[in-house]
Amino acid sequence: MNVTFLGTNGWYDTVTGNTCSVLVQSDNYDIIFDAGNGFAKADRYIFQEKPVYLFISHFHLDHITGLHTLVKFNFGKGLNICGQPGTREILSSLVREPFTVPFEKLPFKVEFLEFTEGRHFIPFPVECRLLLHPVPCFGYRLVIDNRTVVYCTDTGFCDNAILLAQDADLLITECGLLPGEQSPEWPHLNPETAIRIAKESHAKRLALMHFGAEVYRTPNDRAMVKKQFEPSFPGLIVTTDDLTIEL
């Protein structure tokens, strides 16, 4: 299983990368978390011959603006868009004329799967939990090819993130804040709180993404996070756009 970080910025694109999107390539499925501007690069990595499942965490624009590029894809076995209740209605208000080509005119079939909080099977196990964010935001736990991958962004430190990440092979979470920085009114994680979630959940590997574009302005800013915090979580992955790891 390969995991490719298509977009690793939070909020907006900069020289450090595009906004959020992560590709997980399993034996039988191509799975994508979020559709920020990094989403447009997915066709560099996949043949589009497997069923594609796109999991949307929430509807802030840095997680969905890449959807306007859907018309360039040709997913041979269709696209399944997964999210919280209301996902179809909200995304259909954006993916339509005059903004872009609407879902019903794309060159492949699109289906929506709307989940309540809890455990589901679609045809692989998925668990969804609400995270700590100003708007409803789902974190996801997937079990596929005997690997558990957890995606939790955007969020502050919360019990549901720890619950989802229990014993995960890979926890992908955010690093929107600088070390030591707090933001009670707009919850996000800094490196310390992200590592705390990983440690309390006994996650085997931790990958940080969704770096706040306004505070992590250069690649060196991210490199300093790895240098400072890898001793407290060996193997810490500080992501950059187009980084691929094997799981």
MOHU-V254487 format. One record per residue. N is the residue number from 1. SS is DSSP state (a for helix, b for strand, c for the rest). PHI is phi as a letter, one per 30 degrees, with the letter a starting at -180 (999 if undefined). PSI is psi in whole degrees, -180 to 180 (999 if undefined). Layout:
# MOHU-V254487
N_SS_PHI_PSI, N_SS_PHI_PSI
This chain:
# MOHU-V254487
1_c_999_131, 2_b_c_143, 3_b_b_121, 4_b_c_130, 5_b_c_99, 6_b_d_-36, 7_b_b_130, 8_c_b_3, 9_b_d_149, 10_b_c_146, 11_c_i_-62, 12_c_a_161, 13_c_d_144, 14_b_b_-172, 15_c_d_-17, 16_c_d_-14, 17_b_l_178, 18_c_c_170, 19_b_d_171, 20_c_d_130, 21_b_a_136, 22_b_b_132, 23_b_c_127, 24_b_c_119, 25_b_c_109, 26_c_c_-179, 27_c_d_-38, 28_c_c_-8, 29_b_b_152, 30_b_c_122, 31_b_c_132, 32_b_b_130, 33_b_c_118, 34_c_i_159, 35_c_b_53, 36_c_d_-168, 37_a_d_-22, 38_a_d_-23, 39_a_e_-33, 40_a_d_-19, 41_a_d_-1, 42_a_e_-34, 43_a_d_-3, 44_a_d_-17, 45_c_c_-20, 46_c_b_153, 47_c_d_-8, 48_c_i_27, 49_c_c_-6, 50_c_c_159, 51_b_e_138, 52_b_c_131, 53_b_c_120, 54_b_c_117, 55_b_c_119, 56_c_c_124, 57_c_d_-45, 58_c_a_-175, 59_c_c_15, 60_c_d_145, 61_a_d_-29, 62_a_d_-2, 63_a_c_-3, 64_c_b_-8, 65_a_d_-24, 66_a_d_-12, 67_a_d_-20, 68_a_d_-10, 69_a_c_4, 70_a_e_-32, 71_a_d_-18, 72_a_d_-11, 73_c_c_164, 74_c_b_74, 75_c_d_106, 76_c_d_-30, 77_c_c_22, 78_c_i_170, 79_b_b_127, 80_b_c_116, 81_b_c_121, 82_b_c_141, 83_b_a_-170, 84_b_d_166, 85_c_e_136, 86_c_j_-2, 87_a_e_-46, 88_a_e_-50, 89_a_d_-46, 90_a_d_-48, 91_a_d_-33, 92_a_d_-22, 93_a_d_-18, 94_a_c_-44, 95_c_d_78, 96_c_a_166, 97_c_d_144, 98_c_c_10, 99_c_d_-42, 100_c_a_-177, 101_c_d_128, 102_c_d_160, 103_a_e_-42, 104_a_d_-11, 105_a_c_6, 106_c_d_157, 107_c_d_28, 108_c_a_163, 109_c_d_137, 110_b_c_129, 111_b_b_150, 112_b_c_136, 113_b_b_111, 114_b_c_126, 115_b_c_142, 116_c_d_166, 117_c_d_131, 118_b_k_-157, 119_b_c_142, 120_b_b_170, 121_b_b_125, 122_c_b_18, 123_c_c_24, 124_c_b_158, 125_b_d_135, 126_b_b_133, 127_b_b_134, 128_b_c_135, 129_b_b_143, 130_b_d_136, 131_c_c_178, 132_c_c_101, 133_c_a_157, 134_c_d_-22, 135_c_b_159, 136_c_e_129, 137_c_b_127, 138_b_c_136, 139_b_c_152, 140_b_b_144, 141_b_b_119, 142_b_c_139, 143_b_c_118, 144_b_a_140, 145_c_h_39, 146_c_i_26, 147_b_b_145, 148_b_c_119, 149_b_c_131, 150_b_b_135, 151_b_b_116, 152_b_b_91, 153_c_a_136, 154_c_c_146, 155_c_a_153, 156_c_c_180, 157_c_d_128, 158_c_a_159, 159_a_d_-37, 160_a_d_-32, 161_a_d_-41, 162_a_d_-41, 163_a_d_-47, 164_a_d_-36, 165_c_d_2, 166_c_e_118, 167_c_h_25, 168_c_d_145, 169_c_d_-34, 170_b_b_125, 171_b_c_119, 172_b_c_120, 173_b_b_-179, 174_b_c_165, 175_b_b_63, 176_c_d_-20, 177_c_c_154, 178_c_d_160, 179_c_e_132, 180_c_i_-10, 181_c_d_142, 182_c_b_151, 183_c_b_74, 184_c_d_-31, 185_c_d_-21, 186_c_b_79, 187_c_d_128, 188_c_b_173, 189_c_c_149, 190_c_c_176, 191_a_e_-38, 192_a_d_-44, 193_a_d_-31, 194_a_d_-45, 195_a_d_-36, 196_a_d_-43, 197_a_e_-46, 198_a_d_-42, 199_a_d_-44, 200_a_d_-24, 201_a_c_-7, 202_c_i_34, 203_c_d_141, 204_c_d_-38, 205_c_b_149, 206_b_b_127, 207_b_c_126, 208_b_c_135, 209_b_b_-164, 210_b_h_51, 211_b_d_128, 212_b_e_117, 213_c_d_-27, 214_c_d_-15, 215_c_c_-31, 216_c_c_86, 217_c_c_-17, 218_c_b_159, 219_a_e_-32, 220_a_d_-31, 221_a_d_-39, 222_a_d_-40, 223_a_e_-34, 224_a_d_-33, 225_a_d_-46, 226_a_d_-46, 227_a_d_-41, 228_a_d_-36, 229_a_c_-11, 230_a_d_-34, 231_a_e_-29, 232_a_d_-13, 233_c_b_85, 234_c_e_138, 235_c_i_7, 236_c_e_131, 237_b_c_115, 238_b_c_106, 239_c_d_155, 240_c_b_159, 241_c_e_136, 242_c_i_10, 243_b_d_131, 244_b_c_132, 245_b_b_152, 246_b_c_137, 247_c_c_999
